[in-house]
Amino acid sequence: MSPRLLGEEIKTKHKEAIRQLYRFAKMGLQQLEGYYDLGDSTIRKILSYDVPERVRPTRTGRPQESLNAQEVRDAIEYISTNHTTRELGWVQLRNELKLTCSPATLKRRCNEAGYYSCIECQKPYLSRVQANAWWLWVITHIFWTIWEWSHILWSDEVTF
C-alpha cells in the first residue's frame, strides 16, 4: 500500500481487506500494522466495525427540509404585511413565526417561491428650492415641440 498523508481517509476496500486478513488469514495485528503502515489503535478501530463503513441507519442522505409550502406562503404573507416586518432579519423572522428550520433554509425556500428580501432605499425628499426650480423648468419648457424634445439626452437613457 502506498504511504498515506496525515489525516487521509483509509479507503473502504482497504478496511475490508484488513478485516478479512485478520479473521480469515489469521494475520496478527503487528503484521497488519507493518503492511498497511497504520497504528495499533487504527487497526483495532477498523476491526471493531461490524460493516465495511460506519453507517447511520437513522439518516439516509440529506435531511428533509423542515419547511413545507404552506409555511413558506405564510412567511411571505407575514413579511409583506408592513414595513417593519420587511426589515426583519431571517433569524428574527424564524423566531417570530416559531419555525424549526434554519434561517438559511427559510431564506432559500422564500427565494425559491419568488420572494427576494430587500430593503427599499430611502429616497431623499425634494427641498422647497428644488421643487420651485423644477416647477420653473416645467413652465419654461411646456410649449416645446417634438423636434426640440428629440435633441435632449436624458440622464436615465443610454444610446449606443
Phi, psi and omega per residue, in radians:
M1 nan 2.435 -3.123
S2 -1.251 2.684 -3.121
P3 -1.101 2.441 -3.121
R4 -1.649 2.643 3.019
L5 -1.424 2.692 -3.140
L6 -1.067 2.213 3.128
G7 1.493 -0.021 -3.127
E8 -1.295 2.431 -3.124
E9 -1.263 2.456 3.079
I10 -1.441 2.273 -3.078
K11 -1.154 2.624 -3.106
T12 -1.035 -0.694 -3.123
K13 -1.094 -0.588 3.100
H14 -1.262 -0.666 3.090
K15 -1.082 -0.781 3.136
E16 -1.122 -0.671 3.127
A17 -1.131 -0.686 3.117
I18 -1.073 -0.781 3.128
R19 -1.103 -0.746 -3.126
Q20 -1.184 -0.713 3.121
L21 -1.122 -0.631 -3.132
Y22 -1.250 -0.804 -3.046
R23 -1.377 -0.797 -3.009
F24 -1.668 -0.695 -3.120
A25 -1.547 -0.099 3.111
K26 0.994 0.665 3.057
M27 -1.314 2.486 3.131
G28 -1.403 2.893 -3.134
L29 -1.065 -0.723 -3.115
Q30 -1.149 -0.648 3.094
Q31 -1.139 -0.758 3.127
L32 -1.123 -0.703 3.111
E33 -1.045 -0.785 -3.123
G34 -1.209 -0.724 -3.081
Y35 -1.206 -0.738 -3.085
Y36 -1.704 -0.017 3.124
D37 0.972 0.833 3.137
L38 -2.133 2.799 3.112
G39 -1.434 2.904 -3.119
D40 -1.050 -0.768 -3.094
S41 -1.159 -0.608 3.126
T42 -1.173 -0.783 3.120
I43 -1.071 -0.770 -3.130
R44 -1.124 -0.667 3.120
K45 -1.129 -0.756 3.120
I46 -1.095 -0.711 -3.139
L47 -1.205 -0.410 -3.139
S48 -1.363 -0.275 3.096
Y49 -1.178 2.389 3.080
D50 -1.641 -0.169 3.091
V51 -2.291 2.872 -3.100
P52 -0.997 -0.643 3.105
E53 -2.235 2.718 3.014
R54 -1.206 2.332 3.130
V55 -2.117 2.645 3.060
R56 -2.042 1.623 -3.050
P57 -1.110 -0.368 -3.131
T58 -1.374 -0.217 -3.088
R59 -2.368 2.083 -3.133
T60 -2.040 1.630 3.104
G61 1.462 -2.702 -3.094
R62 -1.189 2.403 -3.137
P63 -1.181 2.638 3.111
Q64 -1.195 2.545 3.088
E65 -1.149 2.362 -3.117
S66 -1.646 0.439 -3.091
L67 -2.315 2.000 -3.125
N68 -1.574 3.062 -3.046
A69 -1.116 -0.651 -3.137
Q70 -1.155 -0.694 3.100
E71 -1.130 -0.629 3.102
V72 -1.149 -0.797 3.116
R73 -1.081 -0.722 3.111
D74 -1.101 -0.703 3.129
A75 -1.113 -0.784 -3.141
I76 -1.129 -0.717 3.110
E77 -1.098 -0.724 3.124
Y78 -1.139 -0.746 3.137
I79 -1.079 -0.674 -3.038
S80 -1.398 -0.014 -3.056
T81 -1.187 -0.757 3.142
N82 -2.716 3.135 -3.051
H83 -1.180 -0.660 -3.085
T84 -1.180 -0.613 3.109
T85 -1.293 -0.477 3.080
R86 -1.195 -0.454 -3.121
E87 -1.475 -0.112 -3.122
L88 -1.168 2.517 3.015
G89 -1.375 2.937 -3.094
W90 -1.148 -0.592 3.123
V91 -1.173 -0.815 3.133
Q92 -1.095 -0.716 3.141
L93 -1.096 -0.787 3.113
R94 -1.040 -0.753 -3.133
N95 -1.166 -0.704 -3.137
E96 -1.167 -0.643 -3.131
L97 -1.525 -0.054 3.134
K98 0.972 0.856 3.108
L99 -1.600 2.662 -3.099
T100 -1.678 -0.130 -3.101
C101 -1.399 2.965 3.088
S102 -1.382 2.759 3.089
P103 -1.033 -0.613 3.128
A104 -1.147 -0.675 3.105
T105 -1.150 -0.744 3.111
L106 -1.039 -0.805 3.139
K107 -1.112 -0.782 -3.117
R108 -1.096 -0.763 -3.124
R109 -1.198 -0.627 3.066
C110 -1.156 -0.689 3.085
N111 -1.112 -0.713 3.103
E112 -1.094 -0.559 3.132
A113 -1.425 -0.054 3.083
G114 1.736 0.102 3.110
Y115 -1.772 2.103 3.111
Y116 -2.044 2.008 -3.073
S117 -1.298 2.166 3.003
C118 -2.612 2.516 -3.132
I119 -1.643 2.239 -3.093
E120 -1.141 2.536 3.105
C121 -1.351 2.441 3.107
Q122 -1.353 2.071 3.119
K123 -1.483 2.388 -3.137
P124 -1.233 2.485 3.105
Y125 -1.331 2.671 3.055
L126 -1.322 2.369 3.061
S127 -1.372 2.928 -3.141
R128 -1.084 -0.652 3.119
V129 -1.119 -0.770 3.131
Q130 -1.132 -0.715 3.132
A131 -1.114 -0.716 3.108
N132 -1.153 -0.722 3.121
A133 -1.114 -0.713 3.113
W134 -1.101 -0.778 -3.137
W135 -1.081 -0.748 3.102
L136 -1.122 -0.676 3.123
W137 -1.108 -0.726 3.139
V138 -1.101 -0.806 -3.110
I139 -1.085 -0.701 -3.101
T140 -1.300 -0.357 -3.103
H141 -1.924 0.184 -3.037
I142 -1.153 -0.495 -3.073
F143 -1.820 0.349 3.107
W144 -1.194 2.638 3.107
T145 -1.557 2.971 3.118
I146 -1.101 -0.654 3.137
W147 -1.062 -0.728 3.128
E148 -1.168 -0.712 3.126
W149 -1.181 -0.513 -3.108
S150 -1.236 -0.240 3.140
H151 -1.653 0.182 3.141
I152 -1.817 2.335 3.030
L153 -1.806 1.912 -3.120
W154 -1.309 2.632 -3.049
S155 -1.227 -0.317 3.140
D156 -1.724 0.199 3.130
E157 -2.013 2.670 3.121
V158 -2.243 2.386 3.040
T159 -2.156 2.483 -3.135
F160 -2.033 nan nan
